[in-house]
Amino acid sequence: MTQEVDDGGRKKGVTTKKIGGALNEMFRTAFQRPITKDYPFGAPQVAERFRGKLDIDPVKCTGCGVCEAVCPAAVIEMIHMGKRKVGTREIETKRPIFNLYTCISCGQCVDDCRFGALMLTHEFELATVDKNSLIMDKALKIVS
C-alpha cells in the first residue's frame, strides 16, 4: 500500500495544526458568553420529548401486564393482589411495581400501555444512596 506524499514528505490531504492556530481560537472565544447552562443553580431545561423518570397513574392501570412483557430491562414486576369478582367470574388482580434503578427510559412500556397509565416525566435527578428508594410501588396503594 503506497501513500501519496507532497514535496515536504507529508501525506497529502493531512493538515497539521500549529500552536498559533490554538492561540487564535483561544483569543477569538475569550470574550464570548459561555455556552454552558446555569444548572444546578438555575432551573434545568430539558427537551419537550425528554425521557426521564417513569411514572404511573394507578387509577388508569388495569393490571393487564403488557408493560411487564415488553420491558427490555425487566424493570416491571406484576404483584398478585388477590381475586375480584367481575360479573359471575373471579379474575386475578395484579398491580405493577417498578425497579427504577434498572430502568433505561426506553419508553417501550409507555408506548404499549393501551390505557395511558404510564408516562415518562422530565424528572432526571434520581441519584440516591439507597437504591430501594427507587422502587416505585404507588400502584399497590390503590385498591381496585
PyRosetta script that sets phi, psi and omega in degrees:
from pyrosetta import init, pose_from_sequence

init()
pose = pose_from_sequence("MTQEVDDGGRKKGVTTKKIGGALNEMFRTAFQRPITKDYPFGAPQVAERFRGKLDIDPVKCTGCGVCEAVCPAAVIEMIHMGKRKVGTREIETKRPIFNLYTCISCGQCVDDCRFGALMLTHEFELATVDKNSLIMDKALKIVS")
pose.set_psi(1, 124.7)
pose.set_omega(1, 179.9)
pose.set_phi(2, -112.0)
pose.set_psi(2, 149.8)
pose.set_omega(2, 178.3)
pose.set_phi(3, -120.5)
pose.set_psi(3, 143.4)
pose.set_omega(3, 178.6)
pose.set_phi(4, -78.4)
pose.set_psi(4, 138.5)
pose.set_omega(4, 178.2)
pose.set_phi(5, -126.2)
pose.set_psi(5, 153.6)
pose.set_omega(5, 178.2)
pose.set_phi(6, -90.5)
pose.set_psi(6, -171.3)
pose.set_omega(6, -176.1)
pose.set_phi(7, -64.1)
pose.set_psi(7, -27.5)
pose.set_omega(7, -178.4)
pose.set_phi(8, -86.7)
pose.set_psi(8, 1.9)
pose.set_omega(8, 179.2)
pose.set_phi(9, 87.3)
pose.set_psi(9, 4.5)
pose.set_omega(9, 178.6)
pose.set_phi(10, -90.2)
pose.set_psi(10, 156.2)
pose.set_omega(10, 177.1)
pose.set_phi(11, -68.2)
pose.set_psi(11, 141.1)
pose.set_omega(11, 178.0)
pose.set_phi(12, -71.2)
pose.set_psi(12, 143.3)
pose.set_omega(12, 177.8)
pose.set_phi(13, 85.6)
pose.set_psi(13, -4.8)
pose.set_omega(13, -179.8)
pose.set_phi(14, -103.2)
pose.set_psi(14, 123.0)
pose.set_omega(14, 178.6)
pose.set_phi(15, -99.9)
pose.set_psi(15, 144.5)
pose.set_omega(15, 177.3)
pose.set_phi(16, -103.6)
pose.set_psi(16, 142.9)
pose.set_omega(16, 179.1)
pose.set_phi(17, -95.7)
pose.set_psi(17, 137.0)
pose.set_omega(17, 179.2)
pose.set_phi(18, -105.5)
pose.set_psi(18, 160.2)
pose.set_omega(18, 177.9)
pose.set_phi(19, -61.1)
pose.set_psi(19, -35.5)
pose.set_omega(19, 178.7)
pose.set_phi(20, -59.8)
pose.set_psi(20, -33.7)
pose.set_omega(20, 178.5)
pose.set_phi(21, -65.6)
pose.set_psi(21, -39.5)
pose.set_omega(21, 178.4)
pose.set_phi(22, -68.9)
pose.set_psi(22, -38.6)
pose.set_omega(22, 178.1)
pose.set_phi(23, -66.1)
pose.set_psi(23, -39.4)
pose.set_omega(23, 177.0)
pose.set_phi(24, -60.0)
pose.set_psi(24, -44.8)
pose.set_omega(24, 179.3)
pose.set_phi(25, -63.8)
pose.set_psi(25, -40.3)
pose.set_omega(25, 179.9)
pose.set_phi(26, -62.9)
pose.set_psi(26, -46.4)
pose.set_omega(26, -179.6)
pose.set_phi(27, -69.8)
pose.set_psi(27, -33.2)
pose.set_omega(27, -180.0)
pose.set_phi(28, -65.7)
pose.set_psi(28, -37.7)
pose.set_omega(28, -175.7)
pose.set_phi(29, -99.1)
pose.set_psi(29, -1.0)
pose.set_omega(29, -174.7)
pose.set_phi(30, -63.3)
pose.set_psi(30, -31.7)
pose.set_omega(30, -175.0)
pose.set_phi(31, -109.1)
pose.set_psi(31, 13.5)
pose.set_omega(31, 175.1)
pose.set_phi(32, -85.6)
pose.set_psi(32, 157.0)
pose.set_omega(32, 175.9)
pose.set_phi(33, -66.5)
pose.set_psi(33, 145.0)
pose.set_omega(33, 178.6)
pose.set_phi(34, -68.6)
pose.set_psi(34, 150.4)
pose.set_omega(34, -179.8)
pose.set_phi(35, -88.9)
pose.set_psi(35, -18.8)
pose.set_omega(35, -176.4)
pose.set_phi(36, -65.8)
pose.set_psi(36, 155.9)
pose.set_omega(36, -179.2)
pose.set_phi(37, -89.3)
pose.set_psi(37, 165.2)
pose.set_omega(37, -178.8)
pose.set_phi(38, -81.6)
pose.set_psi(38, 0.0)
pose.set_omega(38, -177.8)
pose.set_phi(39, -63.1)
pose.set_psi(39, 135.5)
pose.set_omega(39, 10.1)
pose.set_phi(40, -92.1)
pose.set_psi(40, 9.0)
pose.set_omega(40, -178.1)
pose.set_phi(41, -84.9)
pose.set_psi(41, -17.1)
pose.set_omega(41, 176.7)
pose.set_phi(42, -121.8)
pose.set_psi(42, 176.3)
pose.set_omega(42, 179.5)
pose.set_phi(43, -69.1)
pose.set_psi(43, 133.6)
pose.set_omega(43, 179.1)
pose.set_phi(44, -70.8)
pose.set_psi(44, 144.2)
pose.set_omega(44, 177.3)
pose.set_phi(45, -113.8)
pose.set_psi(45, 120.1)
pose.set_omega(45, 178.0)
pose.set_phi(46, -118.6)
pose.set_psi(46, 156.9)
pose.set_omega(46, 179.1)
pose.set_phi(47, -66.6)
pose.set_psi(47, 156.4)
pose.set_omega(47, -178.3)
pose.set_phi(48, -58.7)
pose.set_psi(48, -39.0)
pose.set_omega(48, -177.8)
pose.set_phi(49, -97.7)
pose.set_psi(49, 22.5)
pose.set_omega(49, 178.8)
pose.set_phi(50, -60.7)
pose.set_psi(50, 137.9)
pose.set_omega(50, 179.4)
pose.set_phi(51, -107.1)
pose.set_psi(51, 102.1)
pose.set_omega(51, -179.7)
pose.set_phi(52, -105.8)
pose.set_psi(52, -138.8)
pose.set_omega(52, -176.1)
pose.set_phi(53, -64.7)
pose.set_psi(53, 136.9)
pose.set_omega(53, 177.2)
pose.set_phi(54, -73.0)
pose.set_psi(54, 139.5)
pose.set_omega(54, 177.6)
pose.set_phi(55, -137.8)
pose.set_psi(55, 160.1)
pose.set_omega(55, -177.8)
pose.set_phi(56, -132.7)
pose.set_psi(56, 145.0)
pose.set_omega(56, 169.0)
pose.set_phi(57, -99.9)
pose.set_psi(57, 100.5)
pose.set_omega(57, -172.9)
pose.set_phi(58, -63.3)
pose.set_psi(58, -22.7)
pose.set_omega(58, 179.6)
pose.set_phi(59, -70.2)
pose.set_psi(59, -36.7)
pose.set_omega(59, -179.9)
pose.set_phi(60, -79.0)
pose.set_psi(60, -22.5)
pose.set_omega(60, -176.3)
pose.set_phi(61, -69.8)
pose.set_psi(61, 129.3)
pose.set_omega(61, 179.1)
pose.set_phi(62, -101.9)
pose.set_psi(62, -8.5)
pose.set_omega(62, -179.5)
pose.set_phi(63, 77.8)
pose.set_psi(63, 27.5)
pose.set_omega(63, -177.1)
pose.set_phi(64, -68.4)
pose.set_psi(64, -29.3)
pose.set_omega(64, 176.9)
pose.set_phi(65, 89.6)
pose.set_psi(65, 5.1)
pose.set_omega(65, 178.7)
pose.set_phi(66, -63.6)
pose.set_psi(66, -39.6)
pose.set_omega(66, -179.6)
pose.set_phi(67, -60.6)
pose.set_psi(67, -39.3)
pose.set_omega(67, 178.4)
pose.set_phi(68, -65.2)
pose.set_psi(68, -39.0)
pose.set_omega(68, -176.9)
pose.set_phi(69, -69.9)
pose.set_psi(69, -32.7)
pose.set_omega(69, -174.6)
pose.set_phi(70, -95.2)
pose.set_psi(70, -8.4)
pose.set_omega(70, -176.2)
pose.set_phi(71, -70.7)
pose.set_psi(71, 116.1)
pose.set_omega(71, -178.5)
pose.set_phi(72, -73.2)
pose.set_psi(72, -20.2)
pose.set_omega(72, -177.8)
pose.set_phi(73, -100.6)
pose.set_psi(73, 5.4)
pose.set_omega(73, 180.0)
pose.set_phi(74, 53.2)
pose.set_psi(74, 46.2)
pose.set_omega(74, -179.5)
pose.set_phi(75, -80.1)
pose.set_psi(75, -31.9)
pose.set_omega(75, -170.8)
pose.set_phi(76, -100.4)
pose.set_psi(76, 133.4)
pose.set_omega(76, 176.6)
pose.set_phi(77, -128.8)
pose.set_psi(77, 128.9)
pose.set_omega(77, 179.2)
pose.set_phi(78, -89.2)
pose.set_psi(78, 127.1)
pose.set_omega(78, -179.4)
pose.set_phi(79, -103.9)
pose.set_psi(79, 129.7)
pose.set_omega(79, 178.2)
pose.set_phi(80, -76.2)
pose.set_psi(80, 125.4)
pose.set_omega(80, -176.4)
pose.set_phi(81, -106.1)
pose.set_psi(81, 1.2)
pose.set_omega(81, -178.6)
pose.set_phi(82, 118.9)
pose.set_psi(82, -159.8)
pose.set_omega(82, -179.9)
pose.set_phi(83, -121.6)
pose.set_psi(83, 152.5)
pose.set_omega(83, 174.2)
pose.set_phi(84, -134.9)
pose.set_psi(84, 155.3)
pose.set_omega(84, -176.1)
pose.set_phi(85, -93.2)
pose.set_psi(85, 127.3)
pose.set_omega(85, 175.6)
pose.set_phi(86, -126.1)
pose.set_psi(86, 104.5)
pose.set_omega(86, -175.2)
pose.set_phi(87, 67.8)
pose.set_psi(87, -120.8)
pose.set_omega(87, 178.6)
pose.set_phi(88, -99.4)
pose.set_psi(88, -4.2)
pose.set_omega(88, -177.5)
pose.set_phi(89, -102.5)
pose.set_psi(89, 157.0)
pose.set_omega(89, 170.1)
pose.set_phi(90, -110.6)
pose.set_psi(90, 127.8)
pose.set_omega(90, 179.6)
pose.set_phi(91, -119.0)
pose.set_psi(91, 153.0)
pose.set_omega(91, 179.6)
pose.set_phi(92, -72.1)
pose.set_psi(92, 133.0)
pose.set_omega(92, 176.5)
pose.set_phi(93, -102.0)
pose.set_psi(93, 125.7)
pose.set_omega(93, 179.3)
pose.set_phi(94, -126.3)
pose.set_psi(94, 147.5)
pose.set_omega(94, 177.4)
pose.set_phi(95, -134.7)
pose.set_psi(95, 144.3)
pose.set_omega(95, -177.8)
pose.set_phi(96, -88.6)
pose.set_psi(96, 147.2)
pose.set_omega(96, 164.5)
pose.set_phi(97, -121.7)
pose.set_psi(97, 150.5)
pose.set_omega(97, -173.5)
pose.set_phi(98, -121.9)
pose.set_psi(98, 124.8)
pose.set_omega(98, 173.9)
pose.set_phi(99, -92.5)
pose.set_psi(99, 85.8)
pose.set_omega(99, -172.0)
pose.set_phi(100, -67.7)
pose.set_psi(100, -13.7)
pose.set_omega(100, 179.4)
pose.set_phi(101, -72.4)
pose.set_psi(101, -12.2)
pose.set_omega(101, 175.2)
pose.set_phi(102, -112.2)
pose.set_psi(102, 1.4)
pose.set_omega(102, -177.8)
pose.set_phi(103, -68.0)
pose.set_psi(103, 133.9)
pose.set_omega(103, 178.8)
pose.set_phi(104, -102.4)
pose.set_psi(104, 7.5)
pose.set_omega(104, 177.2)
pose.set_phi(105, 53.2)
pose.set_psi(105, 41.8)
pose.set_omega(105, -179.4)
pose.set_phi(106, -78.1)
pose.set_psi(106, -27.8)
pose.set_omega(106, 178.9)
pose.set_phi(107, 85.3)
pose.set_psi(107, 6.5)
pose.set_omega(107, -179.3)
pose.set_phi(108, -61.7)
pose.set_psi(108, -42.1)
pose.set_omega(108, -179.7)
pose.set_phi(109, -65.6)
pose.set_psi(109, -37.0)
pose.set_omega(109, 179.3)
pose.set_phi(110, -66.1)
pose.set_psi(110, -43.8)
pose.set_omega(110, -179.3)
pose.set_phi(111, -65.0)
pose.set_psi(111, -34.8)
pose.set_omega(111, -175.4)
pose.set_phi(112, -92.6)
pose.set_psi(112, -5.9)
pose.set_omega(112, 179.2)
pose.set_phi(113, -73.9)
pose.set_psi(113, 113.6)
pose.set_omega(113, -177.4)
pose.set_phi(114, -72.7)
pose.set_psi(114, -17.0)
pose.set_omega(114, -173.3)
pose.set_phi(115, -105.2)
pose.set_psi(115, 0.8)
pose.set_omega(115, 178.3)
pose.set_phi(116, 66.9)
pose.set_psi(116, 28.7)
pose.set_omega(116, -177.1)
pose.set_phi(117, -83.6)
pose.set_psi(117, -21.9)
pose.set_omega(117, -177.2)
pose.set_phi(118, -107.4)
pose.set_psi(118, 145.4)
pose.set_omega(118, 176.3)
pose.set_phi(119, -150.5)
pose.set_psi(119, 153.6)
pose.set_omega(119, 173.8)
pose.set_phi(120, -101.2)
pose.set_psi(120, 124.5)
pose.set_omega(120, -177.0)
pose.set_phi(121, -89.8)
pose.set_psi(121, -179.8)
pose.set_omega(121, 175.9)
pose.set_phi(122, -92.3)
pose.set_psi(122, 6.1)
pose.set_omega(122, -179.8)
pose.set_phi(123, -77.4)
pose.set_psi(123, 127.9)
pose.set_omega(123, -178.5)
pose.set_phi(124, -129.4)
pose.set_psi(124, -6.6)
pose.set_omega(124, -179.6)
pose.set_phi(125, -86.0)
pose.set_psi(125, 87.7)
pose.set_omega(125, -175.6)
pose.set_phi(126, -111.6)
pose.set_psi(126, 7.1)
pose.set_omega(126, -178.1)
pose.set_phi(127, -64.5)
pose.set_psi(127, 133.5)
pose.set_omega(127, -179.1)
pose.set_phi(128, -155.3)
pose.set_psi(128, 158.8)
pose.set_omega(128, 176.6)
pose.set_phi(129, -90.2)
pose.set_psi(129, -14.6)
pose.set_omega(129, -179.0)
pose.set_phi(130, -118.4)
pose.set_psi(130, 104.1)
pose.set_omega(130, -177.0)
pose.set_phi(131, -66.2)
pose.set_psi(131, -19.0)
pose.set_omega(131, 176.9)
pose.set_phi(132, -67.4)
pose.set_psi(132, -19.8)
pose.set_omega(132, 176.9)
pose.set_phi(133, -73.4)
pose.set_psi(133, -10.6)
pose.set_omega(133, 177.8)
pose.set_phi(134, -95.5)
pose.set_psi(134, 10.7)
pose.set_omega(134, 173.6)
pose.set_phi(135, -91.3)
pose.set_psi(135, 114.4)
pose.set_omega(135, -177.4)
pose.set_phi(136, -96.0)
pose.set_psi(136, 114.8)
pose.set_omega(136, -178.8)
pose.set_phi(137, -123.4)
pose.set_psi(137, 27.2)
pose.set_omega(137, -176.7)
pose.set_phi(138, -68.1)
pose.set_psi(138, -18.1)
pose.set_omega(138, 176.1)
pose.set_phi(139, -72.7)
pose.set_psi(139, -23.0)
pose.set_omega(139, 178.6)
pose.set_phi(140, -72.8)
pose.set_psi(140, -22.3)
pose.set_omega(140, -175.5)
pose.set_phi(141, -81.1)
pose.set_psi(141, -9.9)
pose.set_omega(141, 178.3)
pose.set_phi(142, -92.6)
pose.set_psi(142, 123.7)
pose.set_omega(142, 179.2)
pose.set_phi(143, -94.6)
pose.set_psi(143, 121.4)
pose.set_omega(143, -178.3)
pose.set_phi(144, -98.8)
pose.dump_pdb("model.pdb")
